[in-house]
């Protein structure tokens, strides 16, 4: 008899558990599904660190003043400037989700020690008593760009970006003149300036959701700017003649970096 009562109690409890009213209550209190339906969305503060590579084109001229006050170019060198260095910075921005698509805008400030030097001479009228050295160095850059990404499984977001870059470059050329056959320098003069270049910017990369508010990623950034010129006059102490160092520089820059963002 006790077994019959026990069996009846179990059947009654099971029926109550699966009744329509009880099922509705369970649905109402069940936890939300795992995942973050708004992953990557919000304002962010972030940083990046990576390596930058210079691939610029430079022209370097040496001229002598004529009797009429004009300058005649007696040596002209065109070359590619190649080099690299560490590049890192900080940034802010905002990303908005439209289903799986993500639209955003961001601003970055970067500092670099990328240093490029003479790599290849394509044209020169060589004077054995003279030698040239050429250098281009990136100091800092300000970047404003828009991003378009696609969120995959709420944990990864490949993206592309287009925008504007404003960078400060130091373009520097030095002339050394030897006084004897052994190459001992009699004097040297340098020409060059710090100038800011406006450039077209493009990006590509992927972000990963590490935690609800932390995003890590990897990105490539490329920029190409217009050409700018520099000029400097000096007096040759050997001949007491006015001479000129002039030229132009057109920078192109590529950067690969690791990124981290705090998103809220």
C-alpha positions as CSV (number, residue, x, y, z in Angstrom):
1,X,0.0,0.0,0.0
2,X,2.8,2.4,0.8
3,X,4.3,1.8,-2.6
4,X,1.0,2.7,-4.2
5,X,0.8,6.0,-2.3
6,X,4.4,6.8,-3.2
7,X,3.8,6.1,-6.9
8,X,0.7,8.3,-6.8
9,X,2.6,11.2,-5.2
10,X,5.3,11.1,-7.9
11,X,2.8,11.1,-10.7
12,X,0.9,14.0,-9.2
13,X,4.1,16.1,-8.8
14,X,5.2,15.3,-12.4
15,X,1.8,16.4,-13.7
16,X,2.0,19.7,-11.7
17,X,5.5,20.4,-13.0
18,X,4.5,20.1,-16.7
19,X,1.2,22.0,-16.4
20,X,0.7,25.0,-18.8
21,X,0.8,27.5,-15.9
22,X,4.0,26.1,-14.5
23,X,5.7,26.1,-17.9
24,X,4.8,29.7,-18.5
25,X,6.3,30.7,-15.1
26,X,9.6,28.8,-16.0
27,X,9.9,30.7,-19.3
28,X,9.4,34.0,-17.5
29,X,12.2,33.5,-15.1
30,X,14.6,31.6,-17.4
31,X,18.0,33.5,-17.9
32,X,18.7,35.3,-21.1
33,X,20.7,33.4,-23.8
34,X,24.5,33.7,-23.7
35,X,26.2,36.3,-25.8
36,X,26.1,40.1,-26.1
37,X,23.7,41.3,-28.8
38,X,25.3,44.8,-28.8
39,X,28.9,43.6,-28.8
40,X,31.4,46.3,-30.0
41,X,28.8,49.0,-29.7
42,X,29.5,52.2,-27.8
43,X,32.1,54.8,-27.1
44,X,35.7,53.6,-26.8
45,X,39.0,54.8,-25.5
46,X,42.0,52.8,-26.8
47,X,45.6,52.6,-27.7
48,X,47.9,51.0,-30.3
49,X,51.5,49.9,-30.7
50,X,53.3,48.6,-33.7
51,X,55.8,49.1,-36.5
52,X,55.8,51.7,-39.2
53,X,57.5,51.5,-42.6
54,X,58.5,54.5,-44.8
55,X,58.5,54.3,-48.6
56,X,58.8,57.9,-49.8
57,X,60.2,59.6,-52.9
58,X,62.7,62.4,-52.6
59,X,64.5,64.8,-54.9
60,X,67.7,66.6,-53.7
61,X,69.4,69.5,-55.7
62,X,72.6,71.5,-55.3
63,X,72.8,74.9,-57.1
64,X,75.2,77.7,-57.4
65,X,74.3,81.4,-57.7
66,X,75.0,83.0,-61.1
67,X,76.0,86.6,-61.9
68,X,72.4,87.6,-62.6
69,X,71.3,86.3,-59.1
70,X,69.7,83.1,-60.5
71,X,70.7,79.6,-59.4
72,X,72.0,76.9,-61.7
73,X,71.5,73.3,-60.6
74,X,74.9,71.4,-60.9
75,X,73.8,68.2,-59.1
76,X,70.4,66.5,-58.8
77,X,69.6,63.2,-57.1
78,X,66.2,61.4,-57.1
79,X,65.9,58.5,-54.8
80,X,63.6,56.3,-52.7
81,X,63.6,56.8,-48.9
82,X,63.1,53.6,-47.0
83,X,63.1,52.9,-43.3
84,X,61.1,51.8,-40.2
85,X,60.5,52.5,-36.6
86,X,58.2,52.1,-33.6
87,X,54.8,53.8,-33.9
88,X,52.1,54.0,-31.2
89,X,49.3,56.2,-29.9
90,X,45.9,56.7,-28.3
91,X,42.4,57.2,-29.7
92,X,38.7,57.7,-29.1
93,X,35.6,56.9,-31.1
94,X,32.1,55.5,-31.3
95,X,30.6,52.4,-33.0
96,X,26.9,51.8,-33.7
97,X,25.4,48.4,-34.5
98,X,22.9,47.9,-37.3
99,X,22.1,44.1,-36.8
100,X,25.5,42.5,-37.8
101,X,26.8,45.6,-39.5
102,X,28.8,48.2,-37.5
103,X,29.4,51.8,-38.4
104,X,31.9,54.0,-36.5
105,X,34.0,57.1,-36.4
106,X,37.4,57.4,-34.6
107,X,40.2,59.9,-34.0
108,X,43.8,58.8,-33.2
109,X,47.0,60.6,-32.2
110,X,50.2,58.7,-32.9
111,X,53.9,59.3,-32.2
112,X,56.7,57.7,-34.2
113,X,60.5,57.4,-34.4
114,X,60.3,55.9,-38.0
115,X,63.5,57.0,-39.8
116,X,64.1,56.7,-43.5
117,X,67.4,57.1,-45.3
118,X,68.7,57.1,-48.9
119,X,68.1,53.8,-50.6
120,X,68.6,54.1,-54.3
121,X,70.1,56.8,-56.5
122,X,68.4,57.1,-59.9
123,X,70.1,60.3,-61.4
124,X,73.2,62.1,-60.3
125,X,76.0,64.3,-61.8
126,X,78.7,63.1,-59.5
127,X,81.5,65.4,-58.2
128,X,84.2,63.3,-56.4
129,X,84.7,66.2,-53.9
130,X,81.1,66.2,-52.9
131,X,78.7,63.8,-51.2
132,X,75.1,64.0,-50.2
133,X,73.2,62.3,-47.4
134,X,69.4,62.3,-47.2
135,X,67.0,61.5,-44.4
136,X,63.2,61.6,-43.7
137,X,61.8,61.1,-40.2
138,X,58.1,60.8,-39.1
139,X,57.4,62.7,-35.8
140,X,53.7,62.4,-35.2
141,X,50.3,62.0,-36.9
142,X,46.7,62.9,-36.3
143,X,44.1,60.7,-38.0
144,X,40.3,61.0,-38.4
145,X,38.4,58.1,-40.2
146,X,35.2,56.3,-40.6
147,X,34.9,52.5,-40.1
148,X,32.6,49.8,-41.5
149,X,32.6,46.4,-39.9
150,X,30.7,43.1,-39.8
151,X,30.2,41.3,-36.5
152,X,30.6,37.5,-36.7
153,X,29.2,35.3,-33.9
154,X,29.3,38.3,-31.6
155,X,33.0,37.8,-30.9
156,X,34.9,39.0,-34.1
157,X,34.5,42.1,-36.3
158,X,36.5,42.5,-39.5
159,X,36.5,46.1,-40.7
160,X,37.8,48.6,-43.3
161,X,38.2,52.3,-42.9
162,X,38.9,55.5,-44.9
163,X,39.9,58.9,-43.7
164,X,42.3,61.8,-43.4
165,X,45.9,61.9,-41.9
166,X,47.9,64.9,-40.9
167,X,51.6,64.1,-40.1
168,X,54.7,66.0,-39.2
169,X,57.8,64.9,-41.2
170,X,61.4,66.1,-40.9
171,X,63.0,66.1,-44.4
172,X,66.8,66.6,-44.2
173,X,69.6,66.7,-46.7
174,X,73.3,67.3,-46.0
175,X,76.1,68.3,-48.4
176,X,79.7,67.5,-47.5
177,X,82.6,68.9,-49.5
178,X,86.1,67.4,-49.3
179,X,89.3,69.5,-49.5
180,X,91.7,66.7,-50.5
181,X,91.9,63.3,-52.2
182,X,91.5,61.5,-48.9
183,X,88.0,62.8,-48.4
184,X,88.6,64.9,-45.4
185,X,85.6,67.2,-45.0
186,X,86.3,70.9,-45.5
187,X,82.7,71.9,-44.6
188,X,79.2,70.6,-44.6
189,X,75.8,72.3,-44.9
190,X,72.4,70.9,-44.2
191,X,69.0,71.8,-45.6
192,X,65.6,70.6,-44.5
193,X,62.5,71.5,-42.5
194,X,59.7,70.1,-40.3
195,X,56.5,70.2,-42.3
196,X,53.0,68.8,-41.9
197,X,51.6,66.8,-44.7
198,X,47.9,66.0,-45.4
199,X,47.4,62.5,-46.6
200,X,44.7,60.0,-47.7
201,X,44.3,57.2,-45.1
202,X,43.0,53.6,-45.4
203,X,42.8,50.8,-42.8
204,X,41.9,47.2,-42.6
205,X,41.8,44.9,-39.6
206,X,39.9,42.7,-37.2
207,X,38.7,43.3,-33.6
208,X,37.9,40.5,-31.0
209,X,35.6,40.8,-28.0
210,X,37.8,39.7,-25.1
211,X,35.3,40.7,-22.4
212,X,32.1,42.6,-22.3
213,X,34.0,46.0,-22.3
214,X,37.5,45.0,-23.7
215,X,38.2,44.7,-27.4
216,X,41.6,43.6,-28.7
217,X,42.6,43.5,-32.4
218,X,45.1,43.8,-35.2
219,X,45.1,46.5,-38.0
220,X,47.0,47.8,-41.0
221,X,47.1,51.5,-41.8
222,X,48.4,53.1,-45.0
223,X,48.8,56.7,-45.9
224,X,50.0,58.6,-49.0
225,X,50.6,62.4,-49.1
226,X,51.2,65.1,-51.6
227,X,54.7,66.5,-52.5
228,X,56.3,69.4,-50.6
229,X,59.5,71.3,-51.2
230,X,62.3,72.8,-49.1
231,X,65.1,75.3,-49.9
232,X,68.1,76.7,-48.0
233,X,70.9,79.1,-49.1
234,X,74.4,79.1,-47.7
235,X,77.8,80.6,-48.5
236,X,80.6,78.2,-49.5
237,X,83.6,79.1,-47.2
238,X,86.0,77.8,-49.9
239,X,84.8,80.0,-52.7
240,X,82.7,82.6,-50.9
241,X,80.0,81.8,-53.4
242,X,76.3,81.5,-52.5
243,X,74.9,78.0,-53.0
244,X,71.6,76.4,-52.5
245,X,70.3,73.1,-51.2
246,X,66.8,72.3,-52.3
247,X,64.5,69.4,-53.0
248,X,61.1,67.8,-52.4
249,X,59.6,64.9,-50.6
250,X,56.5,62.8,-51.1
251,X,55.9,60.4,-48.2
252,X,54.1,57.1,-48.2
253,X,53.7,55.2,-44.9
254,X,52.5,51.8,-43.8
255,X,51.9,50.6,-40.3
256,X,51.0,47.3,-38.6
257,X,49.7,47.5,-35.0
258,X,48.1,45.7,-32.1
259,X,45.2,47.5,-30.6
260,X,43.1,47.5,-27.4
261,X,39.9,49.4,-26.7
262,X,37.7,49.9,-23.6
263,X,34.1,50.1,-24.8
264,X,31.1,51.5,-22.9
